[in-house]
Amino acid sequence: MFAPPEPDTPLSELPQMTIDWPTDLDIGPFESLEPDEDIRFADLGEDPVFTPPQGPVIDLTDSLAVSFPQERALFPVQDDFLDRFQALSTIEAYDDGDGNVAQLTARAREDEELLQRMLRVYGYYDAQIVRSVVVVDPEDGAADADGDGTAEAPPKVRFDVIPGTRYRFGAIDLGQLDEAADYAELRAAFEIQPGDFLSSDKIVEEQFDLDAALGETGYPFAEIDTPSLLIDHARIEGDLTMPVQPGGKYVFAGVTSDKPDFLSSEHLETIARFDPGDTYKRSLELDLRRAITATGLVSSVTVTPREVSPPSGDQPGEVELDVGLTEGELRTIAGAIGYGSEEGFRVEASWEHRNFFPPEGMVRVRGIAGTQEQLAGISFRRNNFGGRDRILNIDAYASTIDSPAFEARTAALLATYERVSTLLFQKPLSWSAGVELVATQERPPSVDGVAQPRETFFVAALPLYAQIDTTNDLLDPVEGFRLSGRLSPEVSRNNGTQSFYLRGRADASYYKQVTEKVVLAGRAAYGAIPGTDLQNIAPSRRYYAGGGGSVRGYGFREIGPRDANGEPSGGRSVLEVAAEARIRTGLLDGAVSVVPFVDAGTVGTGLTPDFDEFRIGVGVGVRYHTGFGPIRFDVGVPLNPGPDDNPVAVYVSLGQAF
């Protein structure tokens, strides 16, 4: 069902009406109110009539006032009516305080017509509007606007609304709707009954609801003609006629692509959320269209139901969905740049072809050049592989890392099968499973220019991941929570020693909008590696803390145990917590937020984090909210820094910190 219309919503189109207007309105007498001596009325070309209803005058602006019946039961829609009138009023829109009587009179005529139309929208077909323009007597002490010693008072329009009796629905004719197999369900969706108060808004809303019900119950070819009202003043009713032609009930037969070599019919049926024989639903048709658009392979798509076989007796007919595709640009060159005062610069570039192996077989070549990392890799990705939103990824890369914690030369091959959220389809449950093979040579950082010996590790892993997400937005959530877990059984071989261990980590975050402009966010994470000693785990697969996505105010991977040379050596456990307030400002039309934050974390060599080395960072950030997510700029300082920690750390990236 529809919610009540917003105040500034344009008036619904009145249904076509045949109206027998009376020559004399049977309106009861109203007690005349004598105007104050300092009030005079401008003649608007009609006989001056001043018999307003017994109700208070409501001043909307300096130039506009209205009055309704004092008895609220005589006009129960007053509040909603007044809000809509203010949003649509010509006087309200152009009220600058400088208008003269002639200008105001012209605008008053427009507003009087508006009030009459609005009253009919709400079912008041015998209403009267008493319009008057009043001017305050200068001797009453009006302000001297131009300094010539003569006081000038602006004119004011007053509308006295006498709504009269509210009409009700009489007979309701919905054409051939009663011929539909699901008549009872469809008629229940059209929630207008004889005797209900007449409302044009209600007719429009219920027409929409009936159309939606037809589309969701198996009627792809249903048609609803323009509704019309026949107003009968003798009965104080309006008879509604809205011809409906259901067109027969159908089930899905399948999907046909007009470009089978580009996106085949079989692949489109894999994407569809229905099977042959399922009752036709318009929402599933629209969902298929959205899913095809989300592939990024097409610039436009049409989905048209086509009858394969007509209904017969109690058996529904069959419809095929014909899909028309227009190929889009398939190749993309992309780049990104980031900077952190501790991590340094990082530049990424990539080239991809999104349908190199049809259907939806993407190839991407990428590279990273940064202060601490260099990488070259190639990826193969097939979307909607084996089912809707399921993705097969195969990634091969070679990289070098020169971080404060370790130096590494790595070659890796990773294959995953996953179902994860995207910018177009955020999912309440995401998961991933894969296989990872890694060969890496690693060593501690150089000391006084002297390189340390390298160790070679061969690692085989089965990484698993799952996440529950109830938030309202992927990049900028304001409500809900996220709970995720990672578990990776791994076998590592180093210097003839083979070790088996589990790498596990749990993350939780919560978001709460406390006011219209303030969102509170919190995060906690814990990870551990049971099964072997620290020295049997490659430095790149240990846990570290610190940096823009961990503990702000500290350098990347700078928190945790240190080796004999004072360099970070990583640990078998990690604990991180963070809290921040995201406060919208009025800058740039509300596009800028200020974010004070506090982060904390520690890393331990055992399975329990070392709370003696619990590091805390505080700071403030700025977010610039764009159509694709916020741009983040954070400045953090360490509250209890170590001897090698800098006094200030700066982070720039896309999206919130968590």
N, C-alpha and C positions, 0 to 999 in steps of 0.2 A: 504494500500500500504506500501511497505517496504521503510525505510529510506536508504540513501546511505550507503554502508558497511563501517564499521570502518577500519582505515588504516591497522591494524594488522589482519584483517579477512583473513583466507586462501582463495586462489583463488577458484572460483566456478569450479566444474567439467565441463570441456568442453563437450557439447553434442557430441554424436557419429557423426563423420563427414566423408564424402567422398570428397576428395579434389584433384582437378586436378592442381598440381603445375606447373607453367610455367617454361620453360627452360631459358627464358630471361625476366628479369623484365624491363619494360619500365619506367626507372627512369630518369628524366631530369638531365642534367649536373649540378654539383655544383662547385663553384669556389674553387680551392685548396687554403688552407691556409698554408703558409710557417711557419714551426715551428720556435720558437726562437732558437738562437744558443745554448742556455744552456739546450735544451731539446733533448733527444734521445729516440727512440722507441725500445721496446723489441720485437723481432720476436716471434710471438705466434704460428708459424707453418703454417701460411697462408701468402699469398702475402700481404705485407704492403700496406694498402690503407688509405689515410688520406684525405677524401673529406667530411668533416662534413657539416651539414646544417648551414646556416647562422643564428646562434642563440647564446645567451650568455651561457657560461659554468657555471653550478651550482655546487659548491663544497658542497657535502653532508658530507664527513669526510675528514681527512687528506689523506685517501687512495682511495677515490671514488669521481668521478665527472661525471655529465651527461650533455648533451646538446640536446635541442629540436629545432624545427623550430622557427625562430624569429617571423614569422607570427602566432599568437595564433589561428587564424581561421583554420590553417592546422592541429592543434592538440588541440581541445578545452577541452579535458579531462586531460590536463597536470597536474593540481594541484592534482586531486584525484589520478591519475596514479602515481605521484611522491611520495605521502604519502604512498601508498600501497607498492611501490617498496622499500622504506626505511624500512618499517616494516618487509618485507620478505627477504631482501637482505642478502646473505651469507657474503659478505664483511662487511656490516654494523654490522652484528651480532658478527663477530670475529675480528673486527678492534681494535687491542691493540697497534698498532704502531710499533710492533716488527717483522712484517711479512717480508719475503724476496720476491724476484721477483717470484720464483717458487711457493711459497704458494699463493701469490696474483694472479698469472696467473690461478692456479687451481680454485680458488674461482671466478675469473672473468668469466671462462667458465660456471660455475653454474649460475652466475647472468645473463649472456647473454641468456642462455636458459630460465631463469625466465622472462626476458624482452620480449622474443619472445612469451611465453605463455600469458603474460599479454596483449600484443598488440592484440593477437587473441581474448582474452576475450572481449576487447573493440571494436572488429570488424575490426582490421587492419591486413589483411591477406597477404599483399604485402610489409610488412615493411622490412627495412634493419637496422641492428645494426652494427656500426663500432666500434670495440673494440681495444683499444690500452693501453699499459702500458708505462708510462713515468717516467723518473728519472731526477731529477734536477742535473745539472753539479756541482761537488764539488767546482769548482773554483768560483761559484756564491756566496759563503759565507755560505754554509750549516753548521750546528752545528757540533762540534767535540763530538760525542756521547760517545766514549770510552776513550778519553783523550790521544790517541796515536799520535795526531797531524794531523790526517786525518779526514776531514769532511765527514760525511755520511748522505745522504738524503734518506728518505723512498720512495719506488716506489709508483706510483699512477695509478689507473685504470680510464680510461675515456671511457664513452659510448656515442657515437653520434647516436641519435635515428632519423631515417628517416621513419616516419610512413606510408607515401604513402596515398592512397585513402581509406577512411573508407567505408566498405561494408554496404549494407542495406538488410533488410529482403525482400525476394521474396515471393514465394507462401507459404501459411501457411495451413497445414493439421492437423486438430484436431480430426481426426477419426470419431467416431459416436456421437460426441457432438451435432450435428444438429438434432439428433433423440430425444433429451431431450425435455420435455414439456416446460421448461423454457430456451430454447436455447438463446433467445435474451439477457436475464439477465446474463446468464452464459458466453456468448461470450463477453459481455461488461466487465465482471470481468477479462478477459484475455486481457490486454491492450497492445497487440502487433499487429500492422497492417502492411501489405505490404508497403514498403517504409520507415519504421522506421529504424534508425541506428541499426546495428546488435550489440548485446551485450549478452554475455553468462550470466552475472549477471542478466540481465533483463529476460532471459528465466527462470532461477531458481526462481526469484521472482514471475513472473506471473504464473508459474506452481503451486507455493504455493497458490497464490491468487485464482486460479481456483479450486484447491482442497478444499480450505476453502469455496468457494461459493457453490460448490457441496454439501459439508457437511452441510451447513446452509440452503439449499433450498429443502432438502428432499431426498437426494440420498445417503443412508448409504452404498451402495455396489459399489459405483463408483470406477473405477480404471483408473490411468493415467500411461501409459508406459513411459519408458525413452525417452526423446526427442533426435532427431538427426538432424544434419544440412548437407545439400549438398551444398558445396561451388562451385559456378560457376564464374570463373575468367573473362570469356568473358562478362558476365552481371554485374559483380561486385556486386553479390547478394548471399545470402544464403537462400536456401529453407528449412523451418522448418517443420518437421514431429513430432507430439506428439500425438500418438493414445490415445483417451479418450473413455472409455466405461461407460456411465452414470449408467446403471444398473437399471433404473426405479425409479419412485418417490413413496415415502411412507409416511404414518402418523404413530404416536405412537398408539399402541394397549394397552400397559400396562407394568407392571414390574413383574418379577418372581424371587423370592428368592430361592436359593438352600438350605437355612436353615430357614424354616418357623417358627420353635420354638425359634429361636434366634433373627432374625429380619424378620418379616413376610412380605409377598408381599404387603399386605394392608398398612403396616407402611412405606415401601419404596415408595409406590405411594404417601403417604402423604408428604414425603420428596421431591419428584420430583417436579420440577417447570413446569411441563406440564400436560395436561389432555389427556385422550384417544381421538383420532381424531385430535390432533394438528399435524401440519406438523413436520416431523422429523428434528431435528437440532443437529448436532454433539456437539455444545457447551452445550446443555442441557444434553446430555449423559455424557459429561465430568463433568458438574456441579453435577450431581447425584453421580458420583464416588467420587468427592471431599467431598460432604456432608456426604456420608457413612463413608469415612475416618475420617471426623471431629467428628464423634460420639465417637471416642476413643475406640470402641469395637472390631475393626478388625485390624489384622496385614497386610492384603492385601485384595484387592477387584478387581474383573474384571467385566466389563459390556460389553456384547456382543449382538449386534442386531441380531434377528432371524426372518426370514420371516414367518408371519402367513398366509397371503394371498397375491398373486401377484397382480400387477397393471392390470387393465382390462379397455381397452379403455381410456376414459378420467378420470377414477377413479383411485386414487392412491392405492397402496397396503398397508398392515399393517405390522408393525414390533413390536415384543415384545423384551424388554430389559431383557436378562437373566443375573442375578447378582450372581457371585460366591464369597463366603465369606470365609475367614480364620479367625477364632476367635483369638483375641489378649488376652493379660493379662487383666483381668477385675478387679483385686484388686490392690489397691495402698496404701502404707503407706507414708505419707508426713510430713515434718516438716519445720519450719521457725523460725528464731531468729532475733530480732531487738533490737536496743538500742537507747535511747535518754537521754541526760544528765538530762533532766527535767522529762521525763516519766519513766526512768529506763529501766530495761530489760523486754522483752516480748518473751515468747517461745510458739509456737503453734505446735500441732501435730494432725494428723487426719488419719483415716482409711476409705476407701470407696470401695464399690462394685458397678461398673457402670452399671450392668445389673441384679440387684438383683430381680427386677420385670420386666421381658421382656414385651415389647421392651423398652429399654433405661430407665428403672426405677432404679435410683441410690439411694443407702443408704450411708450416711456418718455420722460417729461418730467423734466428734472433741473435743479438749480441749485446754484451754489457761491457762498458769501459768505466771504471771507477777508481777512486783512490784506494779502496781496499779489495775490490773484486773485478775480475775480468772473466768473461764467459762467451763461448760460442756454442750454439746448439741448434738442433733441428727437431721439430715435433710433427707427429701425425695425429690428427684428431678426427673422429667420426661421431657426429651428433646423432641422437635418436637411433642408437645402435642397439638392436634387440628390444626396443620399447621406447615409449615417449620419455623424453628428458634424460635418457641414459646415454652416457658418453664413454667412448673408448679413447684413451690417451696413450700414446707411446712417445717418450721423450728421451733423446740421447744428447749429451752435452759434455764438454770439457771445460774446466774452469781453474783459475788460480785465485787464491784468497790470501791476502796479506793483512791480517787483523792484529790487534794488540794481543789476542789470545793465542793465535797459532798461524802458521803458514801452511798452505795445502795446494797440491796439484792433484786434481781429481778428474776421473772419467767415470761416467755413470750412465746406466740405462734404467729407465723407470716406465712401467706399464701400469695403468690404473683403469678400473671400470667404476664409474661414479654416477651419482645423481645429486647434483648440487644446485644451489640457488643461482639465478642470473638476475641482471638488472630488470628484465621483463617478467620473469617468473620467480618470485621469492617462494621458497618451499618451507613448510613447517618441519619437514624431516629431510635431512641430507645425509648421504653416506658415500663411502668410497672404500675400495679394496684393491690391492695391487701387489706387484712384485718389483723389488729394487735390487740392482746389482751395482756395487761400487768398488772401484779400485782407486786408492788414494795414497799419496806420499805426504806425510805431515811432519812438522817439527815446531818447536817453540820459536818465538821471534828471535831475531839476531840480538846479541848482547854486545854493545860497544863495537858494532860492525862485524862481529865474529858470528858466522852462521853455525847453528846447532845441527847435529846429525839428523837425517830424515828417517822416519819409520814408515814401512809400507803396510797398509791394512787392506784386506779383501773382505768385503761385507756383503752378505745376502740378507734381505729383509722382506717381510710381508706386512707392509703398512696398512692399517685399518683406521677408519675414521667415521664418526657419526655425530650429528648435531640436531638438536631440537631448537627451533626458532619460532617464537611467538611475537616478534617485534613487528612494527608497522612499516619499517623501511630498511632496506639493506645497507645504505650508506649513512643515513642520518636518522636513527630510530629515536622516538620520543616515548614509546610505551612498549612494555613486554620484557621478555628475557631470552637469553640464549644459553644453552648448556651443551657443551661439546666434549668429546673424548677421543684421544688418539692412543692406539696401542700398536706397537711394532715388534713382533718377535724377530730377533736378529742373530745371525751367526757371523763371528768375526775371526779372522786368522791373521796373526801378526808374529813374525819371527818364530814360526813353527808352533805357536800356541793358538789353540782354537778355543773360542769362548762362545757361550750362549747366554743371552740376556734379553730382557724385555724393556723397551722404552715406552713409558706411559705418561700421559699428561691429560689433565682435566681442566677445562676453562668454563667459567660462568660469568655472565654479565647481566645487569638489570638496569632498566630505564624507566623513569617515572616523571611525567609532566606534572609539576606541582602548581604552576600558574600558566597563563597563556604564553608567557615569555621565558619561563624558567623550566629547564629539564635537569633532573639529577640523574647521574649515571655512576654505576659502580662495577668493578671487575675484580675477580679473584682467580688465580691459577695455581695448580700444584702439579709437579712432575717428578717422576722417580725412575731409576734404572736399576732394578734388582737383578741378581744373577751372576755378577762377576765383579772383580776389582776394577778400580778406576783406570789403572794403567793398561788394562786389556781393551779399553774402549777408545776408539779413534777420537782425537781432540775435536774434530768437526761434528761428532755425534754425542758429545757431552752437553750438559746444560749450562747456560750462561744467563746473565741478566744485565739489564742496562740498555738504554737507547729509547728512541721515540715510540716503539711499540711495546716497551717493557717498563722500565723505570726511568722516567724523564728527569733530567738534571744530571745524569751520568752518561758516560760514553758507551758506545755499542760494545756489549759483552765485557764491560769493565768491572762488573760486580761479581764477586765470588773468590774462591781460593786462589792463591798465588803460588808460583813455583819459586825455586831458589833464587831466581833472577828478578823476582818481583812482578812477573807477568801473569795475567789471568790463565789458569790452567783448567777451568771448568770443574763441574761436579756431577754427582749422581742424583741430586735432588735440587728442586727450585721451588720457591714460593714467591708469588707476586700479588699485590693488592693495589687498587687504584680507585679514586673517587674524584669526580669533577662536577661542576655546575655549569650548564650551557645556557647562557643568558642572552637572549635576543635584545638588541638595541634598536633605536630608531634610525640609525645611520643607513644611508643608501636604501631607503624604503624597507628597513628591517632586514636587509641582506647580511648584516654583520652581527656576529655574536662574540661575546667576551667569555672566556672559559678559565676560571681559576681551578687549579687541580693540585692534588697531592698523590704521589706514588710511593710505593715502598716494595722492597724485595730483597731476597737473600738466596745464596746458593751454598749447598753443603756437599762434602765428599761422601757422606753416608746417605742413607735413605731418609734421614731427617734433616731438614734445612738447618743451617747454622745461624741461630738467632743472635749470636754475639756479633755477627757481621751484617745485621739488618740495616740496610741503607734506605734513607728517606729523601725524597726530592719534592720540591714544591715549585709552583710557577703559575704563569698565566698565558693563555693563548688567545688567538683571534681566529674566527672562522668566517670565511666569505662564502655564503650559500649560493650555489649556481644551480642550473637546471639538472645537472648530472651528479650533484653531490657537493659537499662543502670542501673548500680548500683550507688546509690547516697550517697555521703558523704558531708554534709553541716556543716559549722561552722558559727553561727550567734551571733551578739552582739546587745543588746538593746541601742538605741540612747537616749531615754528618759525613763529609767527604773523606776519602782516603788520601794518602800522600800524593798520589798521581792523578787525582780527579781535578778537572778544570772547574773554575768558579761558576761558569755559565755554560749552558748547552742550548743550542737552537735546532729546531726540527721543522721541516717544511714537507708537506705531502698532501695527497688527495684523500678525503674521507676523514671521519673522526678517528681519534686515537684507538677507540675500541667500540 
